[in-house]
Amino acid sequence: MRLLTVLAVALSFLGAAPVTAQATVERLWFECSEGEPDQLGALCADAALALQALHGGIGLQMTAGGALPASPSTVGHRIEGSPRIIIDVGGTWATFRHPDLSLSGVQATISDRRSSLVGARLTTVVGVFDGFSPLPALGGILAVDAVGNLQLVRSPASPGLPRSAIGWGGGVRVGILRESFLLPGVTVSGLYHGASELQFGTIGETGALAVLEPAMTSARVIVGKDLWPLGVSAGVGWDWYRGNGRIEARLSNPTGPEPINAITGLRPLSMNRRYLFGGANFTFLITQIAAEVAWAREGSPIVDLEGTGSFRPGGTELQGALTFRVIY
């Protein structure tokens, strides 16, 4: 109980930590617009702000649920030398606010909107090391699981652009304490995620486009207890969003037959986020249904970058996962 109290205090402190600002996005805008705050410059700003928002939203979707949603203990072994294996399949989702680039080129001033990203994920977890057990009720110390997953990553709807990309990930879970009759389970995990290119926006005679090649690293601490057949858990997560991005803007030219184009090269992106999460699982024989929801506070707006609309980065977003797993 004391461990749960300490964790709750730590989570309340960490939950308000903001996202690190993306100075690279401002540099992309300058490269696209050549520093001019004209109509083309405003479209470049829309694309740059959308890229930052998309980076955060896709990051939330890809890291939703962590290594194994609502699972506070490592997998371990059935018997010595025979590891347990978990096959976990389900969906992930995240919300994020962004400039509505689907309207760029259609409306002179585009509005901001909140979109929900929904994807699918298949995860395999294998117990590599069962850990140490110095006492009968104290086990799973430094136990290790190997984790691998495949994801279907979805971006917001954009006319004429593909919406889906394939994501992948891998990492480890390390046990601090395996759950017992008296004690909760405590596990830390670290995963790397990558995905193929995602595009967002519209690029006709006039429009703006954001292109993202995402990469994320996530770490989590989770603590939980089974209240058979229902288990509850909570924890804190840290995400480091990386990858590369570029933007495009196009403006119809009233004095010539060809539109004015502005395209940047791929530039490295960087964003950090902390969040709180809670979950529950329901066990039936060798199967579980697990659900998890996370609350993420976003911050560090780019105060000097203004697009054609009212969008500014910041606000609170949600992520979650709902999965079904079989434990062998």
C-alpha positions as CSV (number, residue, x, y, z in Angstrom):
1,M,0.0,0.0,0.0
2,R,2.9,2.4,0.8
3,L,4.4,1.6,-2.7
4,L,1.0,2.5,-4.3
5,T,0.9,5.8,-2.3
6,V,4.4,6.8,-3.3
7,L,3.7,6.0,-7.0
8,A,0.4,8.0,-6.9
9,V,2.3,11.1,-5.6
10,A,5.0,10.7,-8.3
11,L,2.4,10.4,-11.0
12,S,0.5,13.5,-9.9
13,F,3.8,15.4,-10.1
14,L,4.9,14.1,-13.5
15,G,1.5,14.4,-15.2
16,A,1.8,18.1,-15.8
17,A,5.2,18.0,-17.6
18,P,5.0,19.6,-21.0
19,V,6.1,18.6,-24.5
20,T,9.5,20.0,-25.6
21,A,9.1,22.6,-28.3
22,Q,10.1,21.7,-31.9
23,A,12.5,24.4,-32.9
24,T,13.1,22.4,-36.1
25,V,9.5,23.1,-37.2
26,E,10.2,26.9,-37.1
27,R,13.3,26.3,-39.3
28,L,11.2,24.3,-41.7
29,W,8.7,27.2,-42.0
30,F,11.6,29.6,-42.6
31,E,13.1,27.4,-45.3
32,C,9.6,27.0,-47.0
33,S,8.6,30.7,-46.9
34,E,12.1,32.3,-46.9
35,G,11.0,34.2,-43.9
36,E,8.2,36.1,-45.7
37,P,4.9,36.5,-43.8
38,D,2.9,36.6,-47.0
39,Q,0.1,34.3,-48.3
40,L,2.6,31.6,-49.2
41,G,4.3,32.1,-45.9
42,A,1.0,31.5,-44.1
43,L,0.5,28.3,-46.0
44,C,4.0,27.2,-45.0
45,A,3.1,28.0,-41.3
46,D,-0.1,25.9,-41.6
47,A,2.0,23.0,-42.9
48,A,4.7,23.4,-40.2
49,L,2.1,23.6,-37.4
50,A,0.3,20.6,-38.8
51,L,3.6,18.6,-38.9
52,Q,4.2,19.3,-35.2
53,A,0.6,18.3,-34.3
54,L,0.8,15.2,-36.5
55,H,4.1,14.2,-34.9
56,G,2.6,14.3,-31.4
57,G,-0.7,12.6,-32.5
58,I,1.0,9.7,-34.3
59,G,3.4,9.4,-31.4
60,L,0.5,9.0,-29.0
61,Q,-1.1,6.4,-31.2
62,M,2.0,4.3,-31.8
63,T,3.0,4.2,-28.1
64,A,-0.6,3.6,-26.8
65,G,-0.8,0.7,-24.4
66,G,3.0,0.4,-24.0
67,A,4.5,-3.1,-24.3
68,L,1.5,-4.9,-23.0
69,P,-1.6,-2.9,-21.9
70,A,-2.7,-3.3,-18.2
71,S,-0.1,-6.0,-17.5
72,P,1.9,-5.1,-14.4
73,S,4.0,-8.3,-14.1
74,T,6.5,-9.9,-16.4
75,V,5.5,-13.1,-18.3
76,G,8.0,-15.5,-16.6
77,H,8.2,-19.2,-17.2
78,R,5.6,-22.0,-16.8
79,I,8.3,-24.3,-15.6
80,E,12.1,-23.9,-15.5
81,G,13.4,-23.6,-19.1
82,S,9.9,-23.2,-20.6
83,P,9.0,-19.6,-21.2
84,R,5.5,-18.3,-21.4
85,I,4.4,-16.6,-24.6
86,I,1.7,-14.0,-25.0
87,I,0.0,-13.1,-28.3
88,D,-1.9,-9.8,-27.9
89,V,-4.0,-8.3,-30.7
90,G,-6.3,-5.2,-30.6
91,G,-6.7,-1.6,-31.4
92,T,-5.0,1.7,-30.3
93,W,-6.3,5.2,-30.5
94,A,-5.3,8.8,-29.8
95,T,-6.7,12.3,-30.1
96,F,-4.9,15.4,-31.3
97,R,-5.7,18.9,-32.4
98,H,-4.3,20.2,-35.7
99,P,-4.9,22.7,-38.5
100,D,-7.4,21.2,-40.9
101,L,-5.1,21.0,-44.0
102,S,-7.8,19.2,-45.9
103,L,-9.3,22.7,-46.4
104,S,-6.1,24.5,-47.4
105,G,-6.6,25.8,-50.9
106,V,-10.4,25.7,-50.4
107,Q,-10.8,28.3,-47.6
108,A,-8.6,31.4,-47.1
109,T,-8.6,30.8,-43.4
110,I,-8.6,27.2,-42.2
111,S,-9.9,26.2,-38.8
112,D,-8.4,23.8,-36.3
113,R,-10.0,20.5,-35.4
114,R,-9.6,17.5,-33.1
115,S,-9.1,14.2,-34.9
116,S,-9.1,10.7,-33.5
117,L,-6.4,8.3,-34.8
118,V,-7.4,4.6,-34.8
119,G,-5.0,1.7,-35.6
120,A,-4.5,-2.0,-35.0
121,R,-1.6,-3.8,-33.3
122,L,-0.3,-7.3,-33.0
123,T,2.2,-7.9,-30.1
124,T,4.2,-11.0,-29.1
125,V,5.8,-11.2,-25.7
126,V,8.2,-14.0,-24.6
127,G,9.6,-14.6,-21.1
128,V,13.4,-14.7,-21.5
129,F,14.4,-14.8,-17.8
130,D,12.3,-15.7,-14.9
131,G,14.1,-13.4,-12.4
132,F,15.3,-14.0,-8.9
133,S,13.1,-15.1,-5.9
134,P,14.9,-14.5,-2.6
135,L,11.8,-15.2,-0.6
136,P,8.7,-17.4,-1.3
137,A,6.4,-14.4,-1.7
138,L,9.0,-12.2,-3.4
139,G,9.8,-13.1,-7.0
140,G,10.3,-11.9,-10.6
141,I,13.1,-9.6,-9.6
142,L,15.0,-8.5,-12.7
143,A,12.9,-10.9,-14.9
144,V,13.2,-10.0,-18.6
145,D,10.6,-10.3,-21.4
146,A,11.3,-9.7,-25.1
147,V,8.6,-7.7,-27.0
148,G,7.9,-7.3,-30.7
149,N,4.9,-5.8,-32.5
150,L,3.4,-4.8,-35.8
151,Q,1.0,-1.9,-36.2
152,L,-1.3,-0.3,-38.7
153,V,-0.9,3.5,-38.2
154,R,-3.6,5.8,-39.4
155,S,-3.3,9.5,-40.3
156,P,-6.2,12.0,-40.6
157,A,-8.2,11.9,-43.9
158,S,-6.6,14.0,-46.7
159,P,-8.0,14.1,-50.2
160,G,-6.0,11.9,-52.6
161,L,-3.4,10.8,-50.0
162,P,-3.0,7.3,-48.5
163,R,-4.2,7.2,-44.8
164,S,-2.4,4.1,-43.6
165,A,1.2,3.1,-42.9
166,I,2.9,0.1,-41.4
167,G,4.6,0.4,-38.0
168,W,6.8,-1.9,-36.1
169,G,8.4,-2.0,-32.7
170,G,10.5,-3.9,-30.2
171,G,12.0,-3.8,-26.8
172,V,12.1,-5.3,-23.3
173,R,10.1,-5.5,-20.1
174,V,12.1,-5.8,-16.8
175,G,10.5,-6.9,-13.6
176,I,10.9,-5.0,-10.4
177,L,8.5,-7.2,-8.5
178,R,6.2,-10.0,-9.7
179,E,2.7,-9.9,-8.3
180,S,1.9,-12.2,-5.5
181,F,-1.0,-12.7,-3.0
182,L,0.3,-9.9,-0.8
183,L,2.4,-7.7,-3.2
184,P,1.6,-5.8,-6.4
185,G,3.4,-6.3,-9.6
186,V,5.8,-3.6,-10.7
187,T,7.4,-3.6,-14.2
188,V,9.4,-1.2,-16.3
189,S,9.5,-1.3,-20.1
190,G,11.3,0.3,-23.0
191,L,10.3,0.1,-26.6
192,Y,11.4,1.6,-30.0
193,H,8.7,2.3,-32.6
194,G,9.1,3.1,-36.3
195,A,6.8,3.5,-39.3
196,S,6.7,4.1,-43.0
197,E,6.0,7.6,-44.3
198,L,2.7,9.4,-43.5
199,Q,1.3,12.4,-45.4
200,F,-1.3,14.9,-44.3
201,G,-2.9,17.8,-46.2
202,T,-3.8,18.7,-49.7
203,I,-1.7,20.0,-52.5
204,G,-3.6,21.2,-55.5
205,E,-3.4,24.6,-57.2
206,T,-3.2,26.0,-53.7
207,G,-2.6,24.0,-50.6
208,A,-0.2,22.7,-47.9
209,L,1.2,19.3,-47.1
210,A,3.1,17.8,-44.1
211,V,5.2,14.6,-44.6
212,L,6.3,12.6,-41.5
213,E,8.7,9.7,-41.1
214,P,8.0,8.8,-37.4
215,A,10.2,7.1,-34.9
216,M,9.5,6.9,-31.2
217,T,11.1,5.6,-28.0
218,S,8.9,5.0,-25.0
219,A,9.5,4.0,-21.4
220,R,6.9,3.1,-18.8
221,V,6.6,2.1,-15.1
222,I,3.4,0.2,-14.3
223,V,2.1,-1.1,-11.0
224,G,-1.0,-3.2,-10.5
225,K,-2.8,-5.9,-8.6
226,D,-5.2,-8.7,-9.5
227,L,-8.6,-8.6,-7.7
228,W,-9.5,-11.9,-9.4
229,P,-10.8,-12.1,-12.1
230,L,-10.3,-8.3,-12.5
231,G,-6.9,-6.7,-12.4
232,V,-6.2,-3.0,-12.1
233,S,-3.1,-1.0,-12.9
234,A,-1.7,2.5,-13.2
235,G,1.6,4.1,-14.1
236,V,3.6,6.9,-15.8
237,G,5.1,6.9,-19.2
238,W,7.8,8.9,-21.0
239,D,7.9,9.2,-24.8
240,W,10.6,10.6,-27.0
241,Y,9.3,11.3,-30.5
242,R,11.9,11.5,-33.2
243,G,12.0,10.9,-36.9
244,N,12.1,13.2,-40.0
245,G,9.6,15.7,-41.5
246,R,9.2,18.1,-44.4
247,I,6.5,20.4,-45.6
248,E,5.2,21.7,-48.9
249,A,3.1,24.7,-49.9
250,R,1.6,25.7,-53.2
251,L,0.0,29.0,-54.2
252,S,-1.8,29.7,-57.4
253,N,-0.1,32.4,-59.5
254,P,-2.5,35.0,-60.9
255,T,0.3,36.4,-63.2
256,G,1.5,33.1,-64.6
257,P,0.3,29.6,-65.8
258,E,2.3,27.7,-63.1
259,P,1.6,27.9,-59.3
260,I,4.3,29.0,-56.9
261,N,5.9,26.0,-55.1
262,A,7.8,25.9,-51.8
263,I,9.3,22.5,-50.7
264,T,11.7,21.8,-47.9
265,G,14.0,18.9,-47.4
266,L,13.7,16.2,-44.7
267,R,14.7,17.6,-41.3
268,P,15.1,15.7,-38.0
269,L,12.3,16.3,-35.5
270,S,12.3,16.1,-31.7
271,M,9.5,16.1,-29.1
272,N,9.2,14.7,-25.5
273,R,6.1,13.9,-23.5
274,R,5.1,12.5,-20.1
275,Y,1.7,11.1,-19.3
276,L,-0.3,9.1,-16.7
277,F,-2.2,6.0,-17.5
278,G,-4.6,3.6,-15.9
279,G,-5.9,0.2,-17.0
280,A,-7.8,-3.0,-16.2
281,N,-7.8,-6.6,-17.4
282,F,-10.3,-9.4,-17.1
283,T,-8.9,-13.0,-17.0
284,F,-10.7,-16.1,-18.2
285,L,-8.6,-19.3,-18.1
286,I,-5.6,-18.5,-20.4
287,T,-7.1,-15.4,-22.0
288,Q,-7.4,-11.8,-21.0
289,I,-9.2,-8.7,-22.2
290,A,-7.2,-5.6,-21.4
291,A,-8.0,-1.9,-21.7
292,E,-5.8,1.2,-20.9
293,V,-6.3,4.9,-21.1
294,A,-3.6,7.6,-20.8
295,W,-3.9,11.3,-20.1
296,A,-1.2,13.5,-21.8
297,R,-0.6,17.1,-21.2
298,E,0.8,19.0,-24.2
299,G,2.5,22.3,-24.1
300,S,5.4,24.5,-25.4
301,P,3.5,26.3,-28.2
302,I,5.5,28.0,-31.0
303,V,4.5,31.5,-30.2
304,D,6.1,33.2,-33.2
305,L,4.5,31.0,-35.8
306,E,1.0,31.8,-37.1
307,G,-0.9,30.2,-39.9
308,T,-4.0,31.3,-41.8
309,G,-6.2,30.1,-38.9
310,S,-6.4,30.2,-35.1
311,F,-4.6,26.9,-34.4
312,R,-1.9,27.0,-31.7
313,P,-0.2,24.0,-30.2
314,G,-1.2,23.0,-26.7
315,G,-3.9,21.2,-24.7
316,T,-4.7,17.9,-23.2
317,E,-5.0,14.7,-25.3
318,L,-5.9,11.1,-24.7
319,Q,-4.6,7.8,-25.9
320,G,-5.8,4.3,-25.3
321,A,-5.7,0.6,-26.2
322,L,-8.1,-2.3,-26.1
323,T,-6.7,-5.8,-26.7
324,F,-7.4,-9.5,-26.4
325,R,-4.5,-11.8,-25.5
326,V,-3.8,-15.5,-25.2
327,I,-1.2,-16.7,-22.6
328,Y,0.6,-19.9,-23.5
